[in-house]
Amino acid sequence: MLTRKQSKKLLEMSMLIRKILKRQNLTKNESKKLMLYILKGYGYKTNQSSLGAFLAGLYIKGPTIDEILGALEAIGNYERFKELRVTNMKVTTIVGSGKDEFKTFNISTVASFIAAGSGVPVAKVGCRAETSIAGVTDVLELLGININCPFRRMLQSLRDNNIGFFNPELKLEGLFKHYIGKVNFFNPLEYGLAIYTGIRVRHILFGISDLKTEISASILKKYGFGHSMVVCGMTNRGLLFDEISNLNKTKISELHKSKIRNYYIYPEMFKIKRAKDSEIAQGKSVKENAKIILNILSGKDKSARRDIVLLNAAGLIYIGGKAKNLTDAFELATNSLEEGRAMESFEKLRIYSQGNLKKII
């Protein structure tokens, strides 16, 4: 039986959801309050359905920047998700929103290892697949990485090896399990994937399948991110996907020194031949996608798949402060891959995740 206080909170939550369903905008504080109500479970078993209604309502009417910022602040300030400051490290992350019109293999995962091999600290985060064949968690698990290892061990790997995988489902319990990366429409909480690492990440390569990249960049700016990039790639057929593209042009909104610059880049700028869409499409199974990752890291695959991961790794290296521009960053990424440092980053993450630190130290 609900107490009077709980009943009052539940009524307030219902009224705010009703407002959204009427296609009325919430203020930043109202959005924050609603998200905190959901997080704290004032609705008990109704909190998951309330979150679903909140996200669906935002999607139907179109979320405002204030609504997204309010939800993110609620999560970032919630006692269970307190972010840890990692000193003396410019931590980056790479996240794709999913819901693409075109499905690729796990580009950002490989790019993370390449960037780490270049000396850029990368806190990788991701979920299991729902709208694609193989999510980050699926392939890493198959490749022998313990995705459920303790946070402190992944943090140690980040400090020692510049790479760590942080599984949001370990921190978010069941509440977001069905909503982050797993609904068939883009939702505002995708912006918060960098928060869910549990580490203070302020530099993000954020991929979306929407050419309105400047809107997402403005959200990152208002939330306090530093040098970051929002990217939207195009295929030869004009489809959109959440990576830097080697098929066609890529729109980029770059946030740097509190200013946003919008521009396009093309494969030819990096002396890359334009690829066919089929060359970077996702594999037919988790096993096949995992094999693609190993073949690229080991140097066996020198196809268009290699080119696209180098482009995305270059983005991470650039915002991570290791290069003055994307062209120089692309060269550093190439060196990391060809000299075996990217594969070394993968192997160290695998060993650390299994708790076998003595094999390295």
N, C-alpha and C positions, 0 to 999 in steps of 0.2 A: 504494500500500500504506500502511495506517495505521501510525503510530508507536505505541509502547506508551502514551504519554500520550494520544494521540487515541483509541485503543481504550478506554482507561479512561473518558474523558469520554463517549464514545458509549454505553458500558454504563450509566453513571450517568444519562444522559438517558433511556435506554430504561426503566430502573427507575422513574423518576419518572412517565413517561407511563403505564406499566403500573399504577402506583398510582392515577392519575386514572381510568383505564378500569375499575378495580375500584370506582369511586365512593368513593374515599377522598380526604379533603381534604389538600391540600399546606399546609405552613406558608408564611409569607411568604417566608422565605429559600429554601425549596425552589422556589417558583414563580419567584423571581428568578433562581436558579441555572439552572433549566430554560430560561428565556427567554434568558439569556446564552449558554447552550450553542447554542441555535438561531441566535441572532444571529451568533455567531462561526463558525458552520458546521462544528462538530465532526463533524456527520453527513454533511458534503459534500452529495451529491445527496439525502440523506435528510432534510435539514433542512426542506424544504417539507412533506414528508409528516408529519414530526414535529410541525410547527406545526399542521397540519390536525388531527392526532390530539389534540394539546393542546387546541385550541379546541373540537373536537367533544366531547371528554371533559368539559370544563368545562360545556358547554351541557347535556349529558345529565344530569349530576349536580347542576348548579346551582353557579355559581362563588361562592366565599366572598369577603368583602371583602379578606382577607389575600392570597388568590390573585391578585386583580386588582391590588392595590397592589404586590405583588412583581413582576408582569409589567411594570407601568408604571415602576417604579423601574429595572428592568433597561434598558428602552428609554431613559428619561430620562438615565441615567448612562453609557450606551454611548458610546464615544468618537466615533462617527460622527454622533451626534445631539446633541452638546453644545448646550444652549440659550444664546442670546445675550441678555443683559440690555439692554433698550432704555431708556435713562435718560430721565427727565422725561416719560414717557408711560405712561398707565394703559391698557395694551393689552388689548383684549377680543377674543373670538371667538364665533362662533355655529356650532354643529354639530348636525346631526340624525343620530340613530343609524341611520335607515332602517328597513327591514323593517316598514313601516307596514301596517296593514290598509286604509288609504285613501291613495291617491297624489295629491299636489298638484303644482302648478308649483313653480318654484325660489324659494320664499318667502324663505328665509334669505339668498339671494344679493342680492335687491333690498333686503332689510332692512339688509344690510351697507352698501350705498351710501347709504342714507338716514341711518343712524347716523353714517357718516363725514362726511356733509354737515352733521351737527349738532355736529361737533367731537370725536367719539369715535373714537379710533384702533382700527381693526378689522383683525385679521390673519385673513383668510378662508382656510379650508382646505377641501378636498373632493376627491372622486374622480369618475371617469367612472361613468356609469350602469351598473348591472347588474340591479338589481331594479326599476328604473323606466325611463322612456323617455329622460330627459335629466338627467344629473348636472351638478354645478357646472362641472366641467372642460369638458364637452361644449358647454354654452351659452356660456360665456365665450370659448372658442376660436372659435365661430361669430360672436360679436360683435366679433371683431377683437383680443382680448387674447391676447398671447403667453404662454401658460401655461408655456412652457419657458424663459422669460427668466431671467437670472442672479439668484441670491438677493439680491445686493447692490443690484440695481436695484429689486426689490420692496421691500426694506428702505428704500430711499430714498423710494419712493412712500409707504410707511407714514409716514415722518417728515414728508414734505412735504405729503401729501394726506390723511392719516389712513386710508388704505386700501391694502392689499397682498394679493395672492393668492399663497399658498405651496403649491406642488404637492408633496404628500408622495411621489409616485412618483419624483421627482427625487432625493430623499434616501434612499429606502428600497429602491432598486434593485428586484430582482425578488422578493425574499423575501416582502414583504407585499402585493405587487401583486394577488395573488389572494385575499387574506384581509381587507383593510381595506375595508369597505363593499361587499364583493363576494361574501360568502357569504350564503346565504338564511336565516340566523338571526343574531340579535344576538350579538356576541361581545365579550369584555371589552376587547379592544384598541380598540374604538370610543371608549372613554374617553380614549384617548391621542391622539386627533386634534388636540387643542390642543397637544400636545407636538411633533407632527410639523411645525409651522410653522418650527421652528428658533429661535423667539423665545420668551422667557420670558413666557408668557401666564398670568395668574392670575385672570382674570375671564371666565367662560364662560356663555353661554346654551345649555344642553344640552337638546336635545329628544329624548324617547324615546316609544315607543309602548307604554308600560307605566305603570299607575297607581301603581306602587310607586316613586314619584319620590324619596321620602325615603331610600331605600337608595342611589340614585345620588348624592344630595346628600351623604350621609355619606362616600362614597368621595372625592368632590371635597374635602371638608373634611380628611380624613386625608391626602390627597395634597398639601395645602397651598394650595388655591385660596382666593382672597379672595371678595369679593362676587360671587355667582353665582346662577343660577337653573336648576333642572331643571324642564322643563315637559312636560305630556302633554295634548294637545287631544282633544276629542271631536267627532264629527260628529252630525248629526241622527238617524242610525241607530244611534248608540252605538258606532261604530267608533273606534279610537284612532289618532292620528298625532302625529308629533314636532314640532309647532309650537304656538304660542299660537293658539287657535281663535276665529274669528268666527262659527262655526256653532252652537256650544254652549258649555258650560263648559270651563275649562282648569284642571287641577290643577297647582299650583306648589309646589315645595319650594325656598325661598329660603335660601341660605347667606349670612349677614351677621354680621360680628364674631364668628365661631366658633360662631354659633347657627343652628339650622335651624328655619324657620317654615313650616308647611304650610297652604295655603289654596287656595280656588278663586276664579277671576275669571270674569266674564260679559261678553259684548259690550255689554250695556246700560250697564255701568259707564263706558263710553267714548262713550256716545250713538251706538252703532253698531247698525244693524239686523241681526238674525240672517240669515245667508245660507243659500242652498241648497247642498247638497254639490256639486252639479254646477258651481256658479259658481267654485269654486277648484280644480277637478280639473286634473290635468296636461294639457298639450296633446298632440296626437297624434304629434308629431315634435319633434326638437331645434329645428328652424327655428321651429315654432309656439311653443315655450316661450321661445325667444330673443325672438320678437316680443312676447310677453306682457311680458317684462322691459322692453323699450324703451318700450312703450306706457304702462306705469306710470310709469317715470322721466320720460318726456316730458310727463306730465300728460294724455295722451289717454284713459287708462283710469281712470275714476272709480267703477268697480264694486266689488263685494265683494273683488276681488283687491287693490285699493288698500287697503281696510280691514285685511285680514289682514297685509299687509306692514308697515303702520303699527304694528299691535299688536306685531309681533315686533321692529321697529326700536325701539319704545318700551322693550322689555325690555333691549336692548343699551344704549340711552341711560341707562337707570336704573342698571344695574350698572356702567356706565362713569363714574358719578358726576356726570352733567350735570343730573340731576333728583332731587328728593327723593322722588318716588313715580311710579308708572306713569302716573297721570293727567297729571301735568305733562310726563312724558317723551313721552306720546302727542302732546301739543300741539307739542313741539319737533320731533318726527318729521314732523308735518303741515307745519310751517313749512319744514323742510328740503326736502321734496318740492315744495311749492307755489312756493317761491322759487327753484327750479332748482339748489339746491346738491347735491342727490343726483345729478342728471344730470351736474353738473360733476365730482363725484367719480369717476363712471364714466368720463368722457372723459379725465380725467387719468390714471387707471389704465391705460387703453388706450394712451395716448401714452407713458407711462413704460415700459410693458411692451415696447414696440417700440423703445425706446432713443432716442426723439426728445425728450430732455429740454430741448433748446434752444428748442423751440416753447413751452415753459411758463416756463422760467427767464429 
